[in-house]
Amino acid sequence: MRFRVFHRTRYVYRAPVRDSYNELRLRPATDDKSRLEFFLLNLNPPVRLRHFRDNFFNYVHYFDLPEPHSELSIEAQSTINTTSPYEGGAPTGVPFAALKAEMDDMLAPFLKDSEYVELSPEVWRLGIDIRDERDDVFETATAVMHHIYQHWTYMPNVTSASTHMSEVMAGKKGVCQDFAHVMIGICRSLRIPTRYVSGYLYNGPQSHLRGAQASHAWCEVHVPGRGWFGLDPTNDTFADERHIKIATGRDYHDAAPITGHFDGPPGATMALQVDLEVRRTEG
């Protein structure tokens, strides 16, 4: 599928602020399943952009804005072609014993606690119950996805970007970011390397997908000998060509689209407006 994506975030401050520093993870990822044709970032006030690759190979733009300003607008436009990682079928048939044989330093960060994920005894017990007698890595991860979809309630505005998975475990309510964190925790407790994915989700004319009206989140599990495969617990579906990957990491902390800070007087709180359009195109 070929998509055009427009993403604008606008901050309006009640009093002028200065010394704003921001990191942007808004450039779609490029791999054998995603081909980026066009990408453009526009900022207002105008500012010089720099970029680097972070520890998880995400493409990160960053900038400093030292001058006083009352508004900040960040616009990202992109055109991307995607294909489904599942065109050859699901990566089933790999037993749990293969996980230990393929473990290396690159996978180790995706097996531990992280900023928003905790491998508590409660999470481990739930993972054991869901796994039951399964010995297939991907089938087990898929069972975790089904369980979250069936037992958690999709409910906007009950959590925030800083909500820890332990709160979501207790309340069984949240949005895509929360469900991704819960699934990551359960899968890691079973020693399946699992990472967080931020991106966009295309909701076609005949679809009724949750989380398609804003930045979306899902997770990817590593299947030995097969690679990384995405699962979307919010919609109980494989992450296919409708899912446009932007960044990956241990959790939201590593893959947030925009992070930063600024200096300002007391009361310089901000109003936030996010506009997003994901449109399928020909070509």
C-alpha positions as CSV (number, residue, x, y, z in Angstrom):
1,M,0.0,0.0,0.0
2,R,1.1,3.6,-0.7
3,F,0.3,6.2,1.9
4,R,0.6,10.0,2.4
5,V,0.9,11.0,6.0
6,F,0.4,14.5,7.4
7,H,1.2,15.0,11.1
8,R,1.1,18.4,12.8
9,T,1.6,19.2,16.4
10,R,1.1,22.7,17.7
11,Y,1.9,24.0,21.1
12,V,0.5,27.3,22.3
13,Y,1.9,28.8,25.5
14,R,0.1,31.1,27.9
15,A,3.4,33.1,28.4
16,P,6.5,33.2,26.2
17,V,9.0,30.4,26.8
18,R,12.6,30.0,25.7
19,D,15.4,27.5,25.5
20,S,13.2,24.8,24.0
21,Y,15.0,21.5,23.2
22,N,13.1,18.8,21.3
23,E,13.7,15.4,19.8
24,L,11.5,14.2,17.0
25,R,10.9,10.6,15.9
26,L,8.6,11.3,13.0
27,R,10.4,10.0,10.0
28,P,8.9,6.6,8.9
29,A,11.3,3.6,9.3
30,T,12.7,2.1,6.1
31,D,13.3,-1.6,5.8
32,D,12.5,-4.5,3.4
33,K,8.7,-4.0,4.1
34,S,8.6,-0.1,4.1
35,R,10.0,2.1,1.4
36,L,10.1,5.8,2.1
37,E,9.6,8.0,-1.0
38,F,9.3,11.4,0.5
39,F,9.8,13.1,3.9
40,L,9.7,16.8,4.9
41,L,9.7,18.5,8.3
42,N,8.6,22.1,8.7
43,L,9.0,24.0,12.0
44,N,7.6,27.4,13.0
45,P,9.4,29.4,14.3
46,P,12.0,28.3,11.7
47,V,15.0,26.6,13.3
48,R,18.0,24.6,12.2
49,L,17.4,20.8,12.4
50,R,20.1,18.2,13.1
51,H,19.7,14.5,13.2
52,F,21.2,11.2,14.5
53,R,20.5,7.5,14.9
54,D,19.7,6.5,18.4
55,N,20.5,3.2,20.2
56,F,17.6,1.5,18.5
57,F,18.5,2.8,15.0
58,N,15.6,5.3,15.0
59,Y,16.1,8.4,12.9
60,V,15.9,11.3,15.3
61,H,15.7,15.0,14.4
62,Y,16.5,17.5,17.2
63,F,16.6,21.3,17.6
64,D,17.2,24.1,20.1
65,L,15.1,27.2,20.1
66,P,16.7,29.7,22.5
67,E,14.6,32.8,21.5
68,P,11.3,33.6,23.4
69,H,8.3,32.2,21.6
70,S,4.6,31.8,22.3
71,E,3.8,29.0,19.8
72,L,5.6,26.1,18.3
73,S,4.4,24.2,15.2
74,I,5.9,20.9,14.0
75,E,4.7,19.5,10.7
76,A,5.8,16.2,9.2
77,Q,4.8,15.0,5.7
78,S,5.7,11.7,4.2
79,T,4.9,9.3,1.4
80,I,5.6,5.6,2.0
81,N,5.0,2.2,0.4
82,T,4.3,-0.7,2.8
83,T,4.0,-4.5,2.4
84,S,2.8,-7.0,4.9
85,P,5.5,-9.0,6.8
86,Y,2.9,-11.8,6.8
87,E,2.7,-12.3,3.0
88,G,4.5,-15.7,3.5
89,G,2.3,-16.7,6.4
90,A,2.7,-16.4,10.2
91,P,6.1,-17.5,11.6
92,T,4.9,-20.5,13.5
93,G,6.7,-23.7,14.2
94,V,9.5,-22.3,16.3
95,P,9.8,-23.8,19.8
96,F,10.7,-22.0,23.0
97,A,14.0,-23.8,23.2
98,A,15.1,-21.8,20.1
99,L,14.9,-18.6,22.2
100,K,17.8,-19.5,24.4
101,A,19.9,-20.6,21.4
102,E,19.6,-17.3,19.6
103,M,19.9,-14.9,22.5
104,D,22.5,-12.1,22.1
105,D,23.3,-8.6,23.3
106,M,21.1,-7.0,20.7
107,L,18.0,-8.8,22.1
108,A,18.8,-8.5,25.8
109,P,17.2,-5.0,26.2
110,F,13.9,-6.4,25.1
111,L,13.8,-9.0,27.9
112,K,14.1,-6.7,30.9
113,D,12.2,-4.1,32.9
114,S,12.1,-0.7,31.3
115,E,10.7,2.8,32.1
116,Y,7.0,1.7,31.7
117,V,7.3,-2.1,31.8
118,E,7.8,-4.2,34.9
119,L,8.1,-8.0,35.0
120,S,6.4,-8.6,38.3
121,P,5.3,-12.0,39.7
122,E,1.7,-11.1,38.8
123,V,2.7,-10.5,35.1
124,W,4.7,-13.8,35.1
125,R,1.8,-15.8,36.5
126,L,-0.5,-14.4,33.9
127,G,1.9,-15.2,31.1
128,I,2.2,-18.8,32.4
129,D,-1.6,-19.1,32.4
130,I,-1.9,-17.8,28.9
131,R,0.9,-19.9,27.5
132,D,-0.6,-23.1,29.0
133,E,1.0,-26.0,27.2
134,R,2.0,-24.1,24.1
135,D,5.6,-24.6,22.9
136,D,5.3,-22.3,19.8
137,V,6.8,-18.8,20.3
138,F,4.6,-17.0,17.8
139,E,1.4,-18.8,18.7
140,T,2.0,-18.0,22.4
141,A,2.6,-14.3,21.6
142,T,-0.6,-14.3,19.5
143,A,-2.5,-15.9,22.5
144,V,-1.2,-13.0,24.7
145,M,-2.6,-10.5,22.1
146,H,-6.0,-12.3,22.1
147,H,-6.1,-12.2,25.9
148,I,-5.5,-8.5,26.2
149,Y,-8.1,-7.7,23.5
150,Q,-10.7,-9.9,25.3
151,H,-10.0,-8.8,28.9
152,W,-9.0,-5.1,28.7
153,T,-11.3,-2.2,27.7
154,Y,-10.3,0.4,25.2
155,M,-11.1,3.7,26.9
156,P,-9.5,7.0,25.9
157,N,-8.6,9.6,28.5
158,V,-8.3,7.3,31.5
159,T,-4.5,7.1,31.2
160,S,-1.7,9.4,30.0
161,A,1.7,9.1,28.2
162,S,3.4,8.5,31.6
163,T,1.0,5.7,32.8
164,H,3.0,2.6,33.9
165,M,1.8,-0.8,32.8
166,S,1.2,-1.8,36.5
167,E,-1.7,0.7,36.6
168,V,-3.1,-0.7,33.3
169,M,-2.8,-4.2,34.7
170,A,-4.9,-3.1,37.8
171,G,-7.5,-1.1,35.9
172,K,-7.7,-3.2,32.7
173,K,-8.5,0.0,30.8
174,G,-6.5,2.2,28.4
175,V,-5.5,2.9,24.9
176,C,-3.0,1.5,22.4
177,Q,0.1,2.6,24.2
178,D,-1.1,0.9,27.4
179,F,-2.0,-2.4,25.7
180,A,1.3,-2.5,24.0
181,H,3.1,-2.1,27.3
182,V,1.0,-4.9,28.9
183,M,1.7,-7.2,26.0
184,I,5.4,-6.4,26.1
185,G,5.5,-7.2,29.9
186,I,3.7,-10.5,29.5
187,C,5.8,-11.7,26.6
188,R,9.1,-10.7,28.2
189,S,8.1,-12.6,31.3
190,L,7.9,-15.6,29.1
191,R,11.5,-14.8,27.7
192,I,10.1,-13.7,24.3
193,P,12.1,-10.6,23.2
194,T,9.5,-7.9,22.6
195,R,9.8,-4.2,21.6
196,Y,7.5,-1.2,21.4
197,V,6.5,0.3,18.1
198,S,5.2,3.8,17.5
199,G,3.6,4.8,14.2
200,Y,0.4,5.3,12.3
201,L,-2.5,3.1,11.4
202,Y,-4.6,3.4,8.2
203,N,-8.3,2.9,8.8
204,G,-9.7,2.2,5.4
205,P,-13.3,2.8,4.3
206,Q,-14.5,-0.6,5.4
207,S,-12.4,-0.8,8.6
208,H,-13.3,0.0,12.2
209,L,-9.9,0.0,13.8
210,R,-9.1,1.5,17.2
211,G,-6.4,4.1,17.5
212,A,-6.4,5.1,13.9
213,Q,-7.3,8.8,14.6
214,A,-3.9,9.6,16.2
215,S,-0.4,8.2,16.6
216,H,-0.7,4.4,17.1
217,A,1.3,1.9,19.1
218,W,1.8,-1.9,18.9
219,C,4.6,-4.3,19.6
220,E,6.9,-6.7,17.8
221,V,8.1,-10.1,19.0
222,H,11.3,-11.7,17.9
223,V,10.9,-15.2,16.5
224,P,14.3,-17.0,16.3
225,G,15.4,-17.6,12.7
226,R,12.5,-15.5,11.4
227,G,13.0,-12.0,12.7
228,W,10.6,-9.3,14.2
229,F,6.8,-9.6,13.7
230,G,4.2,-7.0,14.7
231,L,1.1,-7.7,16.8
232,D,-1.5,-5.1,17.6
233,P,-3.3,-6.0,20.8
234,T,-5.6,-2.9,20.5
235,N,-7.2,-4.4,17.4
236,D,-6.4,-8.1,17.9
237,T,-4.6,-8.2,14.6
238,F,-1.3,-8.8,13.0
239,A,0.6,-5.5,12.2
240,D,0.4,-5.6,8.4
241,E,0.7,-3.2,5.5
242,R,-1.9,-0.8,7.2
243,H,0.6,-0.2,10.1
244,I,3.2,2.5,9.3
245,K,6.2,2.1,11.6
246,I,8.0,5.2,12.8
247,A,10.2,4.1,15.7
248,T,10.9,1.2,18.0
249,G,12.3,0.8,21.6
250,R,12.0,-0.9,24.9
251,D,8.8,1.1,25.5
252,Y,7.1,4.5,24.9
253,H,10.1,6.3,26.5
254,D,12.4,5.2,23.6
255,A,9.9,5.7,20.7
256,A,7.8,8.8,21.6
257,P,7.2,10.9,18.5
258,I,8.1,14.2,20.2
259,T,10.0,14.7,23.5
260,G,11.5,17.9,24.9
261,H,11.6,20.6,27.5
262,F,11.6,24.4,27.8
263,D,12.2,27.2,30.3
264,G,9.4,29.6,31.1
265,P,7.7,31.5,33.9
266,P,5.2,29.9,36.3
267,G,1.9,29.6,34.5
268,A,3.5,29.1,31.0
269,T,1.5,25.9,30.6
270,M,0.6,24.9,27.1
271,A,-2.4,23.9,25.0
272,L,-1.7,21.1,22.6
273,Q,-3.3,20.4,19.2
274,V,-2.5,17.4,17.1
275,D,-3.7,17.0,13.5
276,L,-3.2,13.7,11.7
277,E,-4.2,12.4,8.3
278,V,-3.2,9.0,6.8
279,R,-4.4,8.7,3.2
280,R,-4.0,5.9,0.8
281,T,-2.8,6.9,-2.7
282,E,-2.2,5.3,-6.0
283,G,1.3,4.6,-7.3
